[in-house]
Amino acid sequence: MMDDPESAGRLTLWGMDASLYTAKVLSYCFVNSVPFDLKSAQTQEFERRIVPQIGRWIIPVVEWPDGTICQDSSDILHWLDGSSEHPHPLLPPNAPELALSFALDLFASEGLLRPAMHYRWNFDDDNLHFIATDFAPRDEIGLVSQHAGSEERVLQMSRRMRKATTRFGVNEQTAAAVEQSYIDLLDVLEELFTNRPFILGCWPTLADYALMGPLYAHLGRDPHPSSILKSRAPRVWHWIERMLRPVSVKEVSEIASSKEDLIPLLGLVAQDFVPEIRAHVGFANDWLQKNASIEPGTNGLRHPGARVMGFTSFAWRGHQIITSVMMYRFYLLQKLQETYDGASVEDKEAIDHMFDRSGLSALLSERVSRRVVRNNHLEVWE
């Protein structure tokens, strides 16, 4: 591809259509007309050439024609947005809206893993045939071979992934609550999109791209949750469609000044994610105290490419659930907290007002005692 003159200047997006984090980058490229080629990460080339550079198998990865690579959907979006001028800035221009964007990025990228994983892997009767082809290797033009998508192979994978969903707090006892959380999210967003085309107003921001991850890649494409989304929340589906095409400059204006209609969405974030963040920050600070000798630039885990520090429990929608603790969440949380710390007195008051009203204040106060940075595509302690 690099030698093809028609591809000069085009970036390569290594990922999968089914990937939550790939969807964030795909949407940004579509909205902003960024030229790119999507290449499957389920290839020998990705294993041979890209994985050694990033230290683990993880997607998405963006590769520029000169061979420069960037891994992590959040980092990629910031990199793309700073690499050239786009008509719709990724980040809102003022601190209160920026804080909301980072809060929703954290929630969408991490807090919605429960319904995203549940609805993909716990409904084989509806989803399996689709997933069998979606996860199969493809040729250069995207066609799946007749045998590559064996449903028996995917059924085995589904059984393994069904066990993996328990790491996000999904089990037989919590399934109904997880499904209700999805319905509640759709209802809140459906109401929000009666008044505005995008989350913060009249153009897409980080908040939109983050929500596209779970709402498009998992909940909007997989047959079972997609049918619920389209029948219950058609305006949410129309928003997904808007996020998959260029947005004309003529169609947008300033971000809406009123934030009142965001309160129900932020309240849902507080209900479904603040208890988890509290528990995870508490676990991490205890862990750091016990491992105070960890060298800067390392993560202190047995394998440098590992993501899970351990497991902790907390109360969620009437259940005591256990979820895996990952440094990456603190990396995203820091972006919100650093925005708040650097804001003016007036902007801090505005952020405090909205976060207090919606129950999100803990996202500003719950802090890990040691900063997380990314070095050589890995999360490490500063």
URCORNOR-V279224 format. One record per residue. RES is the residue in one letter. SS is DSSP state (2 for helix, 1 for strand, 0 for the rest). PSI is psi in whole degrees, 0 to 359 (none if undefined). BURIAL is b if it has 16 or more other C-alpha atoms within 10 Angstrom, else e. Layout:
# URCORNOR-V279224
res = {RES/RES}
ss = {SS/SS}
psi = {PSI/PSI}
burial = {BURIAL/BURIAL}
This chain:
# URCORNOR-V279224
res = {M/M/D/D/P/E/S/A/G/R/L/T/L/W/G/M/D/A/S/L/Y/T/A/K/V/L/S/Y/C/F/V/N/S/V/P/F/D/L/K/S/A/Q/T/Q/E/F/E/R/R/I/V/P/Q/I/G/R/W/I/I/P/V/V/E/W/P/D/G/T/I/C/Q/D/S/S/D/I/L/H/W/L/D/G/S/S/E/H/P/H/P/L/L/P/P/N/A/P/E/L/A/L/S/F/A/L/D/L/F/A/S/E/G/L/L/R/P/A/M/H/Y/R/W/N/F/D/D/D/N/L/H/F/I/A/T/D/F/A/P/R/D/E/I/G/L/V/S/Q/H/A/G/S/E/E/R/V/L/Q/M/S/R/R/M/R/K/A/T/T/R/F/G/V/N/E/Q/T/A/A/A/V/E/Q/S/Y/I/D/L/L/D/V/L/E/E/L/F/T/N/R/P/F/I/L/G/C/W/P/T/L/A/D/Y/A/L/M/G/P/L/Y/A/H/L/G/R/D/P/H/P/S/S/I/L/K/S/R/A/P/R/V/W/H/W/I/E/R/M/L/R/P/V/S/V/K/E/V/S/E/I/A/S/S/K/E/D/L/I/P/L/L/G/L/V/A/Q/D/F/V/P/E/I/R/A/H/V/G/F/A/N/D/W/L/Q/K/N/A/S/I/E/P/G/T/N/G/L/R/H/P/G/A/R/V/M/G/F/T/S/F/A/W/R/G/H/Q/I/I/T/S/V/M/M/Y/R/F/Y/L/L/Q/K/L/Q/E/T/Y/D/G/A/S/V/E/D/K/E/A/I/D/H/M/F/D/R/S/G/L/S/A/L/L/S/E/R/V/S/R/R/V/V/R/N/N/H/L/E/V/W/E}
ss = {0/0/0/0/2/2/2/0/0/0/1/1/1/1/1/0/0/0/0/2/2/2/2/2/2/2/2/2/2/2/2/0/0/0/0/1/1/1/1/1/0/0/0/2/2/2/2/2/2/2/2/2/2/2/0/0/0/0/0/0/1/1/1/0/0/0/0/0/1/1/1/0/2/2/2/2/2/2/2/2/2/2/2/0/0/0/0/0/0/0/0/0/0/0/2/2/2/2/2/2/2/2/2/2/2/2/2/2/2/2/2/0/2/2/2/2/2/2/2/2/2/0/0/2/2/2/2/2/2/2/2/2/2/2/0/0/0/1/0/0/0/0/0/1/0/0/0/0/0/0/2/2/2/2/2/2/2/2/2/2/2/2/2/2/2/2/2/2/0/0/0/0/0/0/2/2/2/2/2/2/2/2/2/2/2/2/2/2/2/2/2/2/0/0/0/0/0/0/0/0/0/0/0/0/0/2/2/2/2/2/2/2/2/2/2/2/2/2/0/0/0/0/2/2/2/2/2/2/2/2/2/2/0/2/2/2/2/2/2/2/2/2/0/0/0/0/0/0/2/2/2/0/0/0/0/0/0/0/0/2/2/2/2/2/2/2/2/2/2/2/2/2/2/2/2/2/2/2/2/2/2/2/2/2/2/2/2/2/2/2/0/0/0/0/0/0/0/0/0/0/0/0/0/0/0/0/0/1/1/1/1/1/1/1/1/1/0/0/1/1/1/1/1/1/1/1/2/2/2/2/2/2/2/2/2/2/2/2/2/2/2/0/0/0/2/2/2/2/2/2/2/2/2/2/2/2/2/2/0/0/0/2/2/2/2/0/0/0/0/0/0/1/1/1/1/0/0/1/1/1/1/0}
psi = {323/333/356/116/333/343/1/128/351/138/156/126/107/120/209/146/327/355/128/312/329/323/326/315/319/313/317/316/319/310/320/10/43/122/129/161/125/123/137/135/354/54/160/326/317/315/319/321/325/315/316/331/329/353/1/163/111/145/158/164/133/135/127/162/333/3/351/137/156/131/148/125/319/312/321/315/316/322/313/319/331/351/339/169/131/150/340/98/139/318/133/155/352/158/318/314/326/319/318/319/314/324/317/330/315/312/313/319/330/318/336/11/332/299/326/314/321/310/340/318/355/16/59/325/322/325/335/314/320/314/326/321/327/326/3/149/150/160/188/335/10/6/141/134/161/332/348/331/39/123/331/319/316/329/319/317/320/320/319/316/332/323/324/331/337/337/345/10/16/124/184/326/328/354/315/322/323/317/323/325/325/315/317/319/314/318/319/315/324/318/319/319/5/342/345/149/336/170/311/358/238/8/157/140/185/323/319/312/322/314/334/333/292/321/335/300/320/299/342/348/316/136/312/304/332/321/324/314/311/326/326/327/68/329/328/320/321/324/317/317/321/328/3/19/159/139/119/141/328/340/352/159/203/153/139/135/329/138/6/321/357/344/316/320/314/325/323/321/316/316/315/349/332/317/324/316/317/313/320/319/318/317/313/319/322/317/317/324/322/341/50/344/7/131/143/143/6/167/354/7/163/321/127/328/1/154/332/124/329/199/147/161/158/165/131/116/47/6/152/113/159/130/159/141/125/138/330/325/324/330/317/320/322/325/319/311/324/327/316/314/327/1/159/167/317/317/324/320/321/318/314/317/312/320/325/314/324/356/20/6/331/334/339/329/332/108/139/141/348/138/142/133/166/127/124/41/17/151/127/165/138/none}
burial = {e/e/e/e/e/e/e/e/e/b/b/b/b/b/b/b/b/b/b/b/b/b/b/b/b/b/b/b/b/b/b/b/e/b/e/b/e/b/b/b/b/b/e/e/e/b/e/e/e/b/b/e/e/b/e/e/e/b/b/b/b/b/b/b/e/e/e/e/b/b/b/b/b/b/e/b/b/e/e/b/b/e/e/e/e/e/e/b/e/b/b/b/e/e/b/b/b/b/b/b/b/b/b/b/b/b/b/b/b/b/b/b/b/b/b/b/b/b/b/b/b/b/b/b/e/e/b/b/b/e/b/b/b/b/b/b/b/b/e/e/e/e/e/b/e/e/e/e/b/b/b/e/e/b/b/e/e/b/e/e/b/b/e/e/b/b/b/b/b/b/b/e/e/b/b/e/b/b/b/e/b/b/b/e/b/b/b/b/b/b/b/b/b/e/e/b/b/b/b/b/b/b/b/b/b/b/b/b/b/b/b/b/b/b/b/b/b/b/b/b/b/b/b/b/b/b/e/b/b/e/e/e/b/e/b/b/b/e/b/b/e/b/b/b/e/e/b/e/e/e/e/e/e/e/b/e/e/e/e/e/b/b/b/b/b/b/b/b/b/b/b/b/b/b/b/b/b/b/b/b/b/b/b/b/e/e/e/b/e/e/e/e/e/e/e/e/b/b/b/b/e/e/e/e/b/b/b/e/b/e/e/b/b/b/e/b/e/e/e/e/b/b/b/b/b/b/b/b/b/b/b/b/b/b/b/b/b/e/b/b/e/e/b/e/e/e/b/b/e/e/b/b/e/b/b/e/e/b/b/b/b/e/b/b/e/b/b/b/e/e/e/b/b/b/e/e/b/b/b/b/b/e}
